[in-house]
């Protein structure tokens, strides 16, 4: 039998982070800027850096949530969480 509170007291879900895409965008943007073939090089580089910042924020949020979960104690009798 599963608890109705299994989602509430479950550990946080790990975000799917693929930094390879952000790194590839930065490399392609720099290569396009240096070669001078296109004017979109700086925009591609900036988009890669912004995406890397978004991924970093997701990982930091997950790590904070996981640390809070690891420090919390769950009272199963009354369904309280003590942090």
VMD Tcl script that draws the C-alpha trace (Angstrom):
set ca {
  {0.00 0.00 0.00}
  {1.37 3.39 -0.94}
  {1.19 6.42 1.27}
  {-0.98 9.32 0.06}
  {1.87 11.62 1.12}
  {4.58 9.89 -0.92}
  {5.06 12.94 -3.16}
  {5.08 15.42 -0.29}
  {7.76 13.58 1.67}
  {9.77 12.27 -1.28}
  {13.27 13.53 -1.99}
  {13.49 16.24 -4.67}
  {13.78 15.13 -8.26}
  {17.18 15.56 -9.85}
  {17.01 17.99 -12.78}
  {18.04 16.79 -16.20}
  {21.10 18.90 -16.93}
  {23.07 18.59 -20.14}
  {25.85 21.18 -20.10}
  {27.18 19.86 -23.39}
  {24.51 21.78 -25.31}
  {25.43 25.08 -23.62}
  {29.14 24.44 -24.12}
  {28.58 23.58 -27.78}
  {26.58 26.79 -28.30}
  {29.37 28.86 -26.77}
  {32.02 27.15 -28.91}
  {29.97 27.55 -32.11}
  {29.25 31.19 -31.26}
  {32.93 31.95 -30.67}
  {33.90 30.14 -33.87}
  {31.29 32.11 -35.84}
  {32.48 35.38 -34.32}
  {36.14 34.69 -35.07}
  {35.50 33.51 -38.63}
  {33.33 36.52 -39.38}
  {30.99 34.50 -41.59}
  {27.88 35.49 -39.71}
  {26.76 38.36 -37.51}
  {24.96 35.98 -35.14}
  {28.15 34.76 -33.44}
  {27.90 37.00 -30.35}
  {24.19 36.20 -30.00}
  {24.88 32.47 -30.14}
  {27.65 32.85 -27.55}
  {25.37 34.89 -25.28}
  {22.58 32.33 -25.63}
  {24.98 29.55 -24.63}
  {26.15 31.50 -21.59}
  {22.57 32.27 -20.53}
  {21.62 28.61 -20.92}
  {24.63 27.60 -18.80}
  {23.51 30.06 -16.11}
  {19.99 28.60 -16.16}
  {21.40 25.08 -15.79}
  {23.63 26.22 -12.93}
  {20.64 27.74 -11.14}
  {18.68 24.47 -11.53}
  {21.54 22.48 -10.05}
  {21.97 24.93 -7.16}
  {18.24 24.82 -6.40}
  {18.31 21.02 -6.46}
  {21.31 20.91 -4.13}
  {19.60 23.26 -1.65}
  {16.41 21.20 -1.76}
  {18.34 17.97 -1.29}
  {20.28 19.40 1.65}
  {17.02 20.53 3.27}
  {15.51 17.07 2.66}
  {18.56 15.33 4.15}
  {18.37 17.48 7.30}
  {14.62 17.11 7.79}
  {12.98 14.52 9.99}
  {9.52 13.29 9.12}
  {7.03 12.42 11.83}
  {4.98 9.68 10.19}
  {2.38 9.64 12.94}
  {1.23 13.23 12.45}
  {2.72 13.98 8.99}
  {4.90 16.86 10.14}
  {8.27 17.79 8.71}
  {10.85 19.22 11.09}
  {13.65 21.13 9.43}
}
mol new
graphics top color blue
foreach p $ca { graphics top sphere $p radius 0.5 }
foreach p [lrange $ca 0 end-1] q [lrange $ca 1 end] { graphics top cylinder $p $q radius 0.2 }
display resetview
